[in-house]
Amino acid sequence: MHQNTAAAPAAKPDIPAADDGPATPPTLLTPGGTLHAVDHRESLANGGEIGPTGTVSLPECMITFLRGIMLDFDPDRYRADRLPPGATASPDAFYYDFVGPMLDRHPVYASAEVRDTGRGLHALIRFDPPVAFSTARERTRWAGVVRAVQRALPTDPDAPGITALTRPVGSINGKTGRPVRVLTPGRPVVAGEVLGLVEELRTRPFATVAGIVFGGRPTPCPVCRKPGTTLGVMDRGGTCYGGCGKVSLRRLFDAIYAPRAAAEGG
């Protein structure tokens, strides 16, 4: 595993519990007197346009520059008993207690700008310079790269890949009435750094994911959680010693995600 060369998250502050926010989005003004936009989006492709979803979203075939990769962490997607106590009390707690420690275990993820979207978190891995596509083949290749980077962490499995939009800083989340704000600014990366991560995922998929998500060789096993068990980590699989036996990547993520019906409120 690479040594983390990015700055570690700041020390966890005292975090007040978040309330449910106002039922109606507030009418807020910027210092210049401009109204904050409600439910606007920011593109991570081409020119990085900001505006209503219908005006900034692009089909994959029209993307010629990739400015960043969006990782969507939705607190409703996870088993409540697998999160640290109080992790869903506020976006700050969700970041400092659950998402931040995972991101900080690999330099590419640790580079991400993290935004409180007014409900969950978006971690944005930004490219400088943007990745340019001169052929459809290059675009298809990078669509696969984006998916690999997203799926190596327990992000929202339904989030879009190369066409993903984030919420711009200062805009208002119409569901909660809360403004979008930056929790950590991150740093830009070059394409080679991301391709290096994908190569790690190709050659050592289980070891790389387990190291990022759980910190290596967790005790007790994160799947069965029986006292005294340990998850042995190998390149392409794991073994729970003293407990549930062979562990695949799918079993690893099934231990974190809430069942689909619960995550969707069904």
Backbone torsions as a table, in degrees:
resi	resn	phi	psi	omega
1	MET	NA	136.6	178.2
2	HIS	-63.6	150.0	169.2
3	GLN	-76.5	139.8	-178.9
4	ASN	-73.0	120.6	179.1
5	THR	-101.4	-3.8	177.8
6	ALA	-87.9	159.3	179.9
7	ALA	-65.5	138.7	177.7
8	ALA	-70.1	155.4	177.6
9	PRO	-57.1	149.7	178.3
10	ALA	-62.3	157.1	177.8
11	ALA	-55.5	139.4	-176.8
12	LYS	-63.3	124.8	179.0
13	PRO	-82.8	174.0	170.9
14	ASP	-69.9	122.1	-172.3
15	ILE	-112.5	115.2	175.0
16	PRO	-73.4	148.7	175.9
17	ALA	-67.2	141.4	-179.7
18	ALA	-83.9	141.7	172.3
19	ASP	-86.7	-175.0	-176.7
20	ASP	-80.4	-5.3	178.8
21	GLY	78.7	167.6	-179.6
22	PRO	-67.8	147.7	-178.9
23	ALA	-66.7	-31.4	179.6
24	THR	-114.7	133.1	179.5
25	PRO	-54.6	132.8	-178.7
26	PRO	-72.2	156.6	173.0
27	THR	-93.1	102.9	-175.6
28	LEU	-110.0	150.3	179.8
29	LEU	-116.5	141.3	171.0
30	THR	-75.1	166.3	177.9
31	PRO	-54.5	-27.9	179.2
32	GLY	-85.0	0.4	178.0
33	GLY	90.1	9.5	-180.0
34	THR	-89.3	138.7	178.8
35	LEU	-68.3	135.8	170.8
36	HIS	-65.2	140.5	178.2
37	ALA	-79.2	138.5	176.9
38	VAL	-95.7	125.0	175.7
39	ASP	60.0	29.7	171.5
40	HIS	-75.0	164.8	-179.7
41	ARG	-130.3	158.3	177.4
42	GLU	-121.3	125.9	179.0
43	SER	-76.8	144.6	174.3
44	LEU	-104.5	17.6	-180.0
45	ALA	-128.0	164.7	176.6
46	ASN	48.6	-116.9	-176.0
47	GLY	-89.4	2.9	179.6
48	GLY	67.3	39.1	-176.3
49	GLU	-63.3	151.9	178.4
50	ILE	-123.5	135.3	178.1
51	GLY	165.5	-169.6	175.6
52	PRO	-56.7	149.4	-174.8
53	THR	-51.2	-45.7	-176.2
54	GLY	-64.7	-19.0	-178.3
55	THR	-97.5	-16.1	-176.6
56	VAL	-115.7	-15.6	-179.9
57	SER	-73.6	146.1	-177.6
58	LEU	-130.5	142.3	169.4
59	PRO	-70.4	154.9	-176.3
60	GLU	-55.7	-36.9	-175.1
61	CYS	-67.0	-15.1	-178.7
62	MET	-99.6	0.5	-177.9
63	ILE	-84.8	122.7	179.2
64	THR	-115.4	-18.7	175.9
65	PHE	-133.9	135.6	175.1
66	LEU	-108.7	117.6	-176.3
67	ARG	-93.8	-18.6	-178.3
68	GLY	-177.0	169.8	177.5
69	ILE	-117.8	130.6	-178.2
70	MET	-102.7	128.1	173.8
71	LEU	-109.3	121.0	-173.7
72	ASP	-104.7	114.7	178.8
73	PHE	-108.2	105.5	-178.2
74	ASP	-102.5	116.0	-174.8
75	PRO	-60.2	-22.3	179.7
76	ASP	-75.8	-9.6	-175.9
77	ARG	-82.4	-6.9	-170.0
78	TYR	-114.3	153.2	174.7
79	ARG	-67.5	125.7	-176.3
80	ALA	-59.4	-34.8	-177.4
81	ASP	-78.8	-3.6	177.1
82	ARG	-102.9	-1.5	177.4
83	LEU	-96.5	152.0	174.4
84	PRO	-59.7	146.8	178.7
85	PRO	-54.6	131.2	177.7
86	GLY	80.6	4.7	-174.5
87	ALA	-65.7	-25.5	-180.0
88	THR	-100.2	12.4	-179.3
89	ALA	-67.3	-28.7	179.4
90	SER	-162.3	161.2	175.4
91	PRO	-58.4	-34.9	178.6
92	ASP	-62.8	-46.5	179.5
93	ALA	-64.2	-40.1	179.0
94	PHE	-59.5	-39.2	178.1
95	TYR	-71.8	-54.8	-173.5
96	TYR	-68.3	-31.8	-174.7
97	ASP	-93.7	-26.7	-172.5
98	PHE	-125.3	-58.0	-172.7
99	VAL	-75.9	-47.1	-176.3
100	GLY	-55.5	-47.1	179.4
101	PRO	-60.0	-35.3	176.7
102	MET	-66.3	-49.4	-178.4
103	LEU	-58.1	-37.2	-173.5
104	ASP	-73.9	-5.6	-177.5
105	ARG	-87.6	-0.5	175.0
106	HIS	-145.0	135.5	-173.7
107	PRO	-60.7	-30.4	178.7
108	VAL	-68.8	-47.8	179.1
109	TYR	-68.5	-34.6	179.5
110	ALA	-66.8	-17.2	178.7
111	SER	-78.0	-10.2	-169.9
112	ALA	-68.7	140.1	164.5
113	GLU	-76.3	132.3	-179.5
114	VAL	-113.6	126.3	180.0
115	ARG	-113.5	135.2	165.8
116	ASP	-78.2	113.6	-175.2
117	THR	-85.1	8.2	-175.1
118	GLY	93.6	-4.8	178.2
119	ARG	-152.1	-58.2	177.1
120	GLY	-115.5	-149.3	-179.1
121	LEU	-131.5	141.2	166.6
122	HIS	-114.1	125.1	171.9
123	ALA	-103.5	124.6	-172.5
124	LEU	-114.7	113.1	174.4
125	ILE	-90.3	108.4	-172.5
126	ARG	-100.1	140.3	179.0
127	PHE	-96.2	138.3	171.1
128	ASP	-142.2	103.7	6.8
129	PRO	-80.9	162.9	174.6
130	PRO	-58.2	152.9	177.8
131	VAL	-81.1	123.8	-177.9
132	ALA	-98.6	138.1	177.5
133	PHE	-109.9	120.1	176.9
134	SER	-100.7	-12.8	178.9
135	THR	-137.9	160.2	176.0
136	ALA	-63.8	-32.2	179.2
137	ARG	-63.6	-42.6	178.0
138	GLU	-63.0	-41.4	179.4
139	ARG	-63.1	-42.6	178.8
140	THR	-64.8	-40.0	177.9
141	ARG	-60.3	-45.6	-177.7
142	TRP	-73.5	-24.9	172.5
143	ALA	-61.8	-38.7	176.1
144	GLY	-68.9	-38.3	177.0
145	VAL	-60.4	-45.9	-179.4
146	VAL	-60.5	-45.0	179.7
147	ARG	-61.6	-41.0	179.7
148	ALA	-62.9	-43.3	-179.7
149	VAL	-65.2	-39.4	179.1
150	GLN	-67.6	-43.5	-170.6
151	ARG	-83.3	-5.0	174.5
152	ALA	-75.7	-12.7	176.4
153	LEU	-120.3	160.2	178.5
154	PRO	-77.7	66.1	176.7
155	THR	-87.6	172.4	178.2
156	ASP	-59.6	115.5	-176.5
157	PRO	-67.8	-14.9	-179.6
158	ASP	-94.7	-1.9	-178.7
159	ALA	-68.0	144.1	177.3
160	PRO	-68.1	162.8	-178.5
161	GLY	-96.4	-102.6	-175.2
162	ILE	-66.4	-19.8	-179.6
163	THR	-95.1	7.7	-173.5
164	ALA	-62.5	146.9	174.2
165	LEU	-116.6	147.5	172.1
166	THR	-109.3	177.0	174.5
167	ARG	-97.4	129.7	-178.0
168	PRO	-70.0	146.5	179.1
169	VAL	-60.8	133.3	179.4
170	GLY	93.0	-15.0	176.3
171	SER	-75.2	169.0	-176.2
172	ILE	-110.1	131.9	172.5
173	ASN	-77.1	113.8	-174.4
174	GLY	-65.7	-21.9	-179.7
175	LYS	-78.2	-32.7	-175.8
176	THR	-113.4	-16.6	-176.4
177	GLY	76.0	12.1	-177.2
178	ARG	-100.7	148.5	178.2
179	PRO	-80.1	152.1	174.9
180	VAL	-81.9	133.3	-177.1
181	ARG	-142.3	160.8	-179.5
182	VAL	-90.3	128.7	174.6
183	LEU	-93.6	-35.1	174.1
184	THR	-149.9	135.1	-170.3
185	PRO	-77.4	-23.5	179.9
186	GLY	69.5	-166.9	177.9
187	ARG	-148.7	152.5	177.9
188	PRO	-73.3	156.8	176.3
189	VAL	-123.4	166.0	172.5
190	VAL	-102.4	161.4	-174.9
191	ALA	-56.8	-36.9	-177.9
192	GLY	-61.1	-32.9	178.1
193	GLU	-64.0	-42.6	179.6
194	VAL	-69.4	-39.9	177.6
195	LEU	-64.4	-32.5	175.5
196	GLY	-64.7	-40.9	175.9
197	LEU	-61.4	-44.4	-179.7
198	VAL	-62.9	-36.3	176.0
199	GLU	-64.4	-39.4	174.5
200	GLU	-60.5	-42.9	179.7
201	LEU	-66.7	-30.7	179.1
202	ARG	-73.4	-42.5	-172.9
203	THR	-90.1	-29.5	-178.4
204	ARG	-136.9	63.0	-171.8
205	PRO	-60.9	-48.8	-176.0
206	PHE	-70.4	-45.4	-178.2
207	ALA	-62.4	-39.5	-179.2
208	THR	-67.5	-47.7	-179.0
209	VAL	-65.4	-46.3	-179.1
210	ALA	-62.0	-37.1	179.3
211	GLY	-65.9	-37.9	-179.6
212	ILE	-75.6	-45.3	-173.0
213	VAL	-78.0	-39.6	-173.8
214	PHE	-118.9	-4.4	177.7
215	GLY	85.5	23.9	173.2
216	GLY	110.2	-105.7	-173.1
217	ARG	-112.6	81.9	-171.0
218	PRO	-74.7	147.0	175.1
219	THR	-133.8	124.8	-2.8
220	PRO	-73.1	174.1	177.9
221	CYS	-56.2	130.0	-178.0
222	PRO	-71.3	-10.6	179.3
223	VAL	-86.8	-58.2	-178.8
224	CYS	-91.3	-25.3	178.4
225	ARG	58.2	26.3	177.7
226	LYS	-74.8	136.8	179.0
227	PRO	-56.2	138.0	176.5
228	GLY	86.2	-3.9	178.9
229	THR	-87.0	159.1	176.8
230	THR	-139.7	139.4	175.8
231	LEU	-91.5	110.7	174.0
232	GLY	-78.9	131.4	-172.5
233	VAL	-111.5	124.1	174.3
234	MET	-119.4	176.4	-174.9
235	ASP	-58.1	-44.4	-171.6
236	ARG	-120.0	11.0	178.0
237	GLY	-176.4	175.0	-179.5
238	GLY	-136.8	163.6	177.4
239	THR	-134.3	127.9	174.9
240	CYS	-86.6	112.3	-180.0
241	TYR	-84.6	120.4	179.2
242	GLY	88.8	8.2	-176.7
243	GLY	-145.2	-110.4	-166.1
244	CYS	-90.8	3.8	173.5
245	GLY	80.8	-138.1	-175.4
246	LYS	-66.5	137.8	-178.9
247	VAL	-127.9	123.4	176.4
248	SER	-98.1	170.7	175.2
249	LEU	-60.1	-38.3	179.9
250	ARG	-61.9	-44.6	178.4
251	ARG	-64.0	-35.4	-179.9
252	LEU	-61.9	-46.3	-179.3
253	PHE	-75.2	-31.8	176.7
254	ASP	-62.6	-25.2	178.6
255	ALA	-76.0	-13.5	-178.1
256	ILE	-105.4	-45.1	-176.6
257	TYR	-71.7	142.8	170.1
258	ALA	-69.3	152.0	172.8
259	PRO	-54.4	147.0	-173.3
260	ARG	-52.3	-46.0	-177.4
261	ALA	-61.8	-38.6	-179.7
262	ALA	-69.4	-39.4	-178.6
263	ALA	-66.7	-28.6	-179.2
264	GLU	-95.4	4.1	179.1
265	GLY	76.3	19.6	-178.1
266	GLY	-86.2	NA	NA
